[in-house]
Amino acid sequence: MSAEFLLGAASGIYWGDTIFYLVLFLVLVALIKHFAWGPVTSMMEKRAEKIASDIDNAEKSRAEAEKLADQRQAALKDSHVEASQIIDRAKTNGEQQKSKIIDGAHQEVTALKENAKQDIARERQDALESVKDDVAELSLAIASKVIVKNLKLEDQKALIDSYIEGLGKQNEVK
């Protein structure tokens, strides 16, 4: 076999150039693998890890946000319940105070009525005693004048009427 056949000159393919390009390609691939492939792969792995971490963090943040939203809803519901309880307690306290005020007013009115009845009874008793005293004085005065004057029946009536009028005027002045 001749050298031309081995090198491919006869068939139009230059095997020497092809082998050179193949060797050059293999060296280039080895250099890329040694110098670039490792850093690129490492960079891609770091990027993938970062993306996975970001997704995990986003999921955690979403879960925390849902948890906080649930807590806020529960707190809002609790605050509504608490506000309702406060309003109910205020109404109950208001009703109790109203009852106390009304009871106190009734007791005061009852006491005032009782005092007024006692005052009226005392005034009535004083008036009766005063009238008794006045009638007794009048009777004594009439009796003494009747005895002093032996009066006729008409004179006695006129004397009694004048004393009654005088007693009435005397009571009006008091």
MARDREN-595463 format. One record per residue: residue number from 1; z negated, x negated, y negated of N, C-alpha, C in turn. Coordinates in nm, 3 decimals, m for minus. Each point is the difference from the previous one (the first is absolute). Layout:
N
 kelum     n.w     n.u     n.v    ca.w    ca.u    ca.v     c.w     c.u     c.v
   NUM       Z       X       Y       Z       X       Y       Z       X       Y
...
! end
This chain:
174
 kelum     n.w     n.u     n.v    ca.w    ca.u    ca.v     c.w     c.u     c.v
     1   0.000  m0.082   0.115   0.000   0.082  m0.115   0.000  m0.087  m0.121
     2   0.068   0.051  m0.088   0.017  m0.085  m0.115  m0.101   0.037  m0.107
     3  m0.007  m0.085  m0.098  m0.098   0.017  m0.107   0.037   0.117  m0.087
     4   0.128   0.030  m0.011   0.040   0.111  m0.083  m0.049   0.132   0.058
     5   0.013   0.009   0.133  m0.042   0.121   0.063  m0.150   0.022  m0.014
     6  m0.071  m0.109   0.011  m0.145   0.008  m0.011  m0.042   0.038  m0.141
     7   0.067  m0.050  m0.093  m0.039   0.027  m0.136   0.068   0.128  m0.051
     8   0.097   0.054   0.073   0.060   0.127  m0.032   0.111  m0.007  m0.099
     9   0.064  m0.112  m0.019   0.107  m0.011  m0.096   0.124   0.073   0.048
    10   0.020   0.009   0.127   0.121   0.059   0.052  m0.004   0.151  m0.013
    11  m0.110   0.060   0.014  m0.002   0.144  m0.003  m0.021   0.054  m0.141
    12  m0.021  m0.076  m0.099  m0.017   0.042  m0.137  m0.146   0.018  m0.037
    13  m0.091  m0.017   0.091  m0.142   0.012  m0.032  m0.054  m0.139  m0.009
    14  m0.066  m0.028  m0.100  m0.059  m0.132  m0.018  m0.142   0.005   0.050
    15  m0.017  m0.041   0.120  m0.130   0.006   0.065  m0.099  m0.093  m0.064
    16   0.041  m0.102  m0.058  m0.091  m0.095  m0.065  m0.064   0.066  m0.121
    17   0.082   0.069  m0.078  m0.055   0.071  m0.117  m0.093   0.112   0.046
    18   0.038   0.069   0.107  m0.080   0.111   0.049  m0.134  m0.051   0.047
    19  m0.001  m0.108   0.074  m0.126  m0.057   0.048  m0.083  m0.050  m0.117
    20   0.068  m0.060  m0.098  m0.071  m0.048  m0.118  m0.067   0.118  m0.072
    21   0.077   0.108  m0.019  m0.056   0.117  m0.069  m0.112   0.066   0.082
    22   0.017  m0.002   0.132  m0.102   0.055   0.087  m0.128  m0.081  m0.007
    23   0.015  m0.133   0.004  m0.118  m0.087  m0.011  m0.063   0.015  m0.138
    24   0.083   0.004  m0.100  m0.050   0.017  m0.136  m0.073   0.134  m0.013
    25   0.056   0.106   0.062  m0.064   0.131  m0.004  m0.135  m0.003   0.071
    26  m0.006  m0.065   0.115  m0.125  m0.010   0.075  m0.104  m0.080  m0.076
    27   0.042  m0.107  m0.066  m0.093  m0.078  m0.082  m0.049   0.084  m0.116
    28   0.093   0.072  m0.061  m0.038   0.086  m0.113  m0.098   0.109   0.046
    29   0.025   0.061   0.116  m0.090   0.102   0.052  m0.136  m0.063   0.027
    30  m0.003  m0.120   0.059  m0.127  m0.068   0.028  m0.074  m0.030  m0.130
    31   0.071  m0.045  m0.102  m0.065  m0.028  m0.129  m0.053   0.129  m0.064
    32   0.082   0.106   0.006  m0.045   0.128  m0.056  m0.122   0.050   0.075
    33   0.006  m0.013   0.135  m0.114   0.046   0.078  m0.124  m0.081  m0.033
    34   0.018  m0.130  m0.016  m0.115  m0.086  m0.026  m0.055   0.020  m0.142
    35   0.087   0.004  m0.098  m0.047   0.004  m0.139  m0.005   0.142  m0.060
    36   0.088   0.088   0.034   0.007   0.129  m0.067  m0.049   0.115   0.088
    37   0.035  m0.003   0.126  m0.034   0.112   0.087  m0.151   0.024   0.007
    38  m0.080  m0.102   0.014  m0.146   0.013   0.006  m0.056   0.062  m0.127
    39   0.032  m0.056  m0.118  m0.051   0.061  m0.123   0.052   0.142  m0.022
    40   0.128   0.025   0.032   0.055   0.134  m0.020  m0.070   0.097   0.096
    41  m0.017  m0.041   0.125  m0.067   0.085   0.098  m0.145   0.023  m0.042
    42  m0.065  m0.106  m0.042  m0.138   0.012  m0.046  m0.009   0.093  m0.121
    43   0.095  m0.016  m0.093   0.003   0.086  m0.119   0.023   0.145   0.042
    44   0.090   0.024   0.094   0.028   0.136   0.047  m0.123   0.059   0.071
    45  m0.070  m0.082   0.078  m0.121   0.046   0.068  m0.109   0.034  m0.102
    46  m0.015  m0.087  m0.101  m0.100   0.027  m0.106   0.036   0.129  m0.073
    47   0.129   0.017  m0.028   0.046   0.120  m0.070  m0.027   0.124   0.086
    48   0.027  m0.011   0.129  m0.025   0.112   0.091  m0.150   0.029   0.007
    49  m0.082  m0.104   0.005  m0.146   0.018   0.001  m0.047   0.064  m0.130
    50   0.057  m0.045  m0.113  m0.038   0.057  m0.129   0.039   0.148  m0.007
    51   0.118   0.032   0.047   0.044   0.140  m0.001  m0.091   0.084   0.089
    52  m0.032  m0.054   0.120  m0.090   0.073   0.090  m0.138   0.017  m0.063
    53  m0.047  m0.106  m0.067  m0.129   0.006  m0.069   0.003   0.102  m0.113
    54   0.109  m0.001  m0.076   0.015   0.097  m0.109   0.002   0.143   0.054
    55   0.069   0.020   0.111   0.003   0.134   0.061  m0.139   0.040   0.045
    56  m0.073  m0.094   0.064  m0.137   0.029   0.043  m0.089   0.031  m0.119
    57   0.012  m0.081  m0.106  m0.081   0.024  m0.121   0.035   0.134  m0.063
    58   0.129   0.034  m0.002   0.041   0.128  m0.056  m0.057   0.115   0.083
    59   0.001  m0.016   0.132  m0.056   0.103   0.087  m0.151   0.013  m0.022
    60  m0.068  m0.114  m0.014  m0.145   0.002  m0.027  m0.027   0.066  m0.135
    61   0.080  m0.035  m0.100  m0.018   0.058  m0.133   0.024   0.151   0.003
    62   0.103   0.042   0.074   0.028   0.143   0.012  m0.116   0.071   0.070
    63  m0.053  m0.063   0.105  m0.114   0.059   0.072  m0.122   0.009  m0.091
    64  m0.024  m0.107  m0.076  m0.113   0.001  m0.094   0.019   0.106  m0.108
    65   0.124   0.013  m0.048   0.029   0.101  m0.102  m0.022   0.141   0.056
    66   0.042   0.023   0.123  m0.024   0.130   0.063  m0.150   0.024   0.016
    67  m0.071  m0.106   0.042  m0.145   0.012   0.018  m0.067   0.033  m0.133
    68   0.039  m0.071  m0.106  m0.057   0.027  m0.132   0.035   0.141  m0.048
    69   0.123   0.042   0.027   0.040   0.135  m0.040  m0.084   0.103   0.075
    70  m0.024  m0.023   0.129  m0.086   0.091   0.077  m0.142   0.000  m0.055
    71  m0.050  m0.119  m0.034  m0.135  m0.010  m0.056  m0.007   0.075  m0.133
    72   0.103  m0.016  m0.082   0.001   0.069  m0.130   0.005   0.152   0.021
    73   0.080   0.043   0.095   0.007   0.143   0.029  m0.136   0.051   0.047
    74  m0.066  m0.078   0.088  m0.132   0.040   0.050  m0.100   0.002  m0.115
    75   0.006  m0.102  m0.085  m0.092  m0.006  m0.115   0.027   0.117  m0.094
    76   0.126   0.033  m0.021   0.034   0.113  m0.087  m0.052   0.130   0.060
    77   0.019   0.015   0.130  m0.051   0.120   0.067  m0.151   0.006  m0.010
    78  m0.067  m0.114   0.023  m0.145  m0.005  m0.011  m0.046   0.032  m0.142
    79   0.074  m0.051  m0.099  m0.038   0.028  m0.139   0.016   0.148  m0.031
    80   0.104   0.064   0.057   0.015   0.145  m0.020  m0.117   0.075   0.064
    81  m0.036  m0.043   0.119  m0.113   0.065   0.069  m0.128  m0.021  m0.079
    82  m0.020  m0.124  m0.048  m0.121  m0.031  m0.077  m0.002   0.079  m0.131
    83   0.114   0.010  m0.066   0.007   0.077  m0.125  m0.032   0.147   0.028
    84   0.050   0.051   0.111  m0.029   0.139   0.036  m0.149   0.018   0.027
    85  m0.061  m0.097   0.066  m0.143   0.007   0.028  m0.080  m0.006  m0.131
    86   0.042  m0.086  m0.092  m0.070  m0.012  m0.129   0.009   0.133  m0.075
    87   0.118   0.061   0.002   0.017   0.129  m0.068  m0.088   0.106   0.064
    88  m0.004  m0.001   0.134  m0.085   0.098   0.069  m0.147  m0.022  m0.034
    89  m0.044  m0.126  m0.002  m0.140  m0.029  m0.037  m0.028   0.043  m0.143
    90   0.095  m0.024  m0.090  m0.019   0.040  m0.139  m0.010   0.152  m0.012
    91   0.084   0.071   0.075  m0.008   0.146  m0.002  m0.134   0.048   0.054
    92  m0.045  m0.062   0.110  m0.128   0.038   0.059  m0.114  m0.027  m0.098
    93   0.002  m0.118  m0.061  m0.103  m0.033  m0.100   0.004   0.097  m0.117
    94   0.121   0.034  m0.043   0.014   0.095  m0.111  m0.057   0.137   0.037
    95   0.029   0.044   0.122  m0.054   0.129   0.045  m0.153  m0.006   0.008
    96  m0.053  m0.112   0.050  m0.146  m0.013   0.009  m0.063   0.002  m0.139
    97   0.059  m0.074  m0.094  m0.052  m0.001  m0.136   0.010   0.139  m0.063
    98   0.112   0.067   0.027   0.017   0.136  m0.053  m0.111   0.090   0.054
    99  m0.026  m0.011   0.131  m0.105   0.083   0.061  m0.135  m0.033  m0.060
   100  m0.028  m0.129  m0.020  m0.128  m0.040  m0.059  m0.014   0.055  m0.142
   101   0.108  m0.011  m0.077  m0.005   0.049  m0.139  m0.020   0.151  m0.002
   102   0.073   0.071   0.087  m0.014   0.146   0.004  m0.140   0.038   0.045
   103  m0.051  m0.067   0.105  m0.136   0.029   0.046  m0.103  m0.029  m0.109
   104   0.018  m0.112  m0.069  m0.091  m0.033  m0.110   0.005   0.104  m0.110
   105   0.123   0.046  m0.031   0.014   0.101  m0.105  m0.066   0.132   0.044
   106   0.019   0.036   0.128  m0.064   0.123   0.050  m0.153  m0.012  m0.005
   107  m0.050  m0.116   0.038  m0.145  m0.020  m0.004  m0.051   0.007  m0.144
   108   0.076  m0.059  m0.091  m0.041   0.001  m0.141   0.003   0.143  m0.055
   109   0.105   0.074   0.035   0.009   0.139  m0.046  m0.115   0.082   0.058
   110  m0.028  m0.023   0.129  m0.111   0.073   0.062  m0.131  m0.034  m0.069
   111  m0.021  m0.127  m0.029  m0.123  m0.041  m0.069  m0.007   0.061  m0.140
   112   0.113   0.000  m0.071   0.003   0.060  m0.133  m0.028   0.150   0.006
   113   0.057   0.068   0.100  m0.026   0.143   0.015  m0.149   0.024   0.027
   114  m0.054  m0.081   0.090  m0.142   0.016   0.035  m0.088  m0.024  m0.122
   115   0.031  m0.106  m0.075  m0.076  m0.029  m0.123   0.015   0.114  m0.101
   116   0.124   0.053  m0.011   0.023   0.110  m0.094  m0.079   0.124   0.043
   117  m0.002   0.027   0.132  m0.078   0.114   0.049  m0.148  m0.019  m0.030
   118  m0.049  m0.121   0.022  m0.141  m0.028  m0.028  m0.029   0.013  m0.149
   119   0.093  m0.051  m0.085  m0.019   0.013  m0.145   0.001   0.146  m0.042
   120   0.092   0.078   0.058   0.008   0.142  m0.033  m0.128   0.071   0.043
   121  m0.047  m0.031   0.121  m0.122   0.063   0.049  m0.119  m0.038  m0.089
   122  m0.007  m0.127  m0.042  m0.109  m0.045  m0.087   0.007   0.068  m0.136
   123   0.121   0.008  m0.056   0.018   0.066  m0.130  m0.034   0.149   0.010
   124   0.039   0.061   0.111  m0.030   0.141   0.020  m0.151   0.022   0.009
   125  m0.062  m0.091   0.078  m0.146   0.011   0.013  m0.068  m0.019  m0.135
   126   0.049  m0.101  m0.076  m0.057  m0.023  m0.134   0.022   0.121  m0.090
   127   0.120   0.061   0.009   0.029   0.117  m0.083  m0.089   0.117   0.039
   128  m0.019   0.020   0.131  m0.089   0.109   0.045  m0.143  m0.022  m0.047
   129  m0.044  m0.124   0.011  m0.137  m0.029  m0.046  m0.013   0.021  m0.150
   130   0.107  m0.041  m0.072   0.000   0.019  m0.145  m0.003   0.148  m0.035
   131   0.081   0.080   0.072   0.004   0.144  m0.025  m0.135   0.061   0.034
   132  m0.059  m0.046   0.111  m0.132   0.053   0.038  m0.102  m0.031  m0.110
   133   0.005  m0.124  m0.051  m0.093  m0.038  m0.106   0.023   0.085  m0.125
   134   0.130   0.019  m0.034   0.032   0.079  m0.119  m0.043   0.145   0.018
   135   0.026   0.055   0.120  m0.040   0.139   0.027  m0.152   0.011  m0.006
   136  m0.069  m0.101   0.055  m0.147   0.004  m0.003  m0.050  m0.007  m0.143
   137   0.058  m0.087  m0.080  m0.040  m0.012  m0.141   0.028   0.130  m0.074
   138   0.119   0.055   0.026   0.039   0.125  m0.064  m0.093   0.113   0.040
   139  m0.030   0.003   0.129  m0.091   0.106   0.047  m0.137  m0.013  m0.064
   140  m0.047  m0.122  m0.011  m0.131  m0.022  m0.064   0.005   0.037  m0.147
   141   0.109  m0.038  m0.067   0.011   0.032  m0.142   0.008   0.151  m0.021
   142   0.078   0.065   0.086   0.013   0.146  m0.014  m0.135   0.066   0.030
   143  m0.061  m0.048   0.107  m0.130   0.059   0.037  m0.102  m0.019  m0.111
   144   0.000  m0.118  m0.060  m0.099  m0.023  m0.106   0.030   0.086  m0.122
   145   0.126   0.017  m0.034   0.034   0.083  m0.115  m0.024   0.147   0.030
   146   0.024   0.040   0.127  m0.024   0.139   0.036  m0.149   0.028  m0.010
   147  m0.073  m0.095   0.042  m0.145   0.018  m0.006  m0.044   0.002  m0.145
   148   0.055  m0.088  m0.081  m0.038  m0.008  m0.139   0.045   0.126  m0.071
   149   0.115   0.039   0.021   0.052   0.121  m0.060   0.005   0.105   0.108
   150  m0.046   0.099  m0.021   0.013   0.108   0.094   0.131   0.067  m0.037
   151   0.101  m0.047   0.060   0.133   0.042  m0.042   0.046   0.120   0.080
   152   0.092   0.063  m0.063   0.063   0.112   0.066   0.107  m0.057   0.094
   153   0.051   0.086   0.085   0.099  m0.040   0.098   0.125  m0.054  m0.068
   154   0.045   0.061  m0.106   0.120  m0.046  m0.071  m0.026  m0.135  m0.065
   155  m0.116  m0.019  m0.056  m0.034  m0.128  m0.062  m0.006  m0.110   0.106
   156  m0.052   0.033   0.120  m0.008  m0.101   0.106   0.140  m0.042   0.044
   157   0.090   0.099   0.013   0.138  m0.033   0.040   0.066  m0.089  m0.105
   158  m0.018   0.031  m0.125   0.059  m0.079  m0.107  m0.058  m0.140   0.000
   159  m0.130  m0.012   0.024  m0.065  m0.130   0.005   0.053  m0.083   0.117
   160   0.018   0.060   0.117   0.051  m0.072   0.118   0.143  m0.044  m0.025
   161   0.081   0.087  m0.060   0.139  m0.035  m0.029   0.007  m0.117  m0.098
   162  m0.084   0.000  m0.101   0.003  m0.111  m0.097  m0.042  m0.131   0.066
   163  m0.097   0.006   0.089  m0.040  m0.122   0.070   0.111  m0.050   0.094
   164   0.070   0.091   0.066   0.110  m0.040   0.089   0.111  m0.065  m0.080
   165   0.030   0.060  m0.119   0.103  m0.061  m0.085  m0.044  m0.137  m0.047
   166  m0.124  m0.013  m0.036  m0.052  m0.130  m0.044   0.006  m0.101   0.113
   167  m0.029   0.045   0.121   0.005  m0.090   0.117   0.143  m0.044   0.024
   168   0.096   0.092  m0.014   0.141  m0.033   0.018   0.045  m0.102  m0.104
   169  m0.039   0.019  m0.126   0.036  m0.095  m0.105  m0.066  m0.134   0.023
   170  m0.121   0.004   0.049  m0.073  m0.125   0.027   0.069  m0.079   0.112
   171   0.048   0.066   0.105   0.068  m0.065   0.112   0.137  m0.054  m0.043
   172   0.066   0.071  m0.093   0.129  m0.047  m0.050  m0.016  m0.129  m0.078
   173  m0.110  m0.013  m0.073  m0.024  m0.120  m0.079  m0.025  m0.118   0.093
   174  m0.072   0.023   0.110  m0.031  m0.108   0.094   0.126  m0.048   0.059
! end
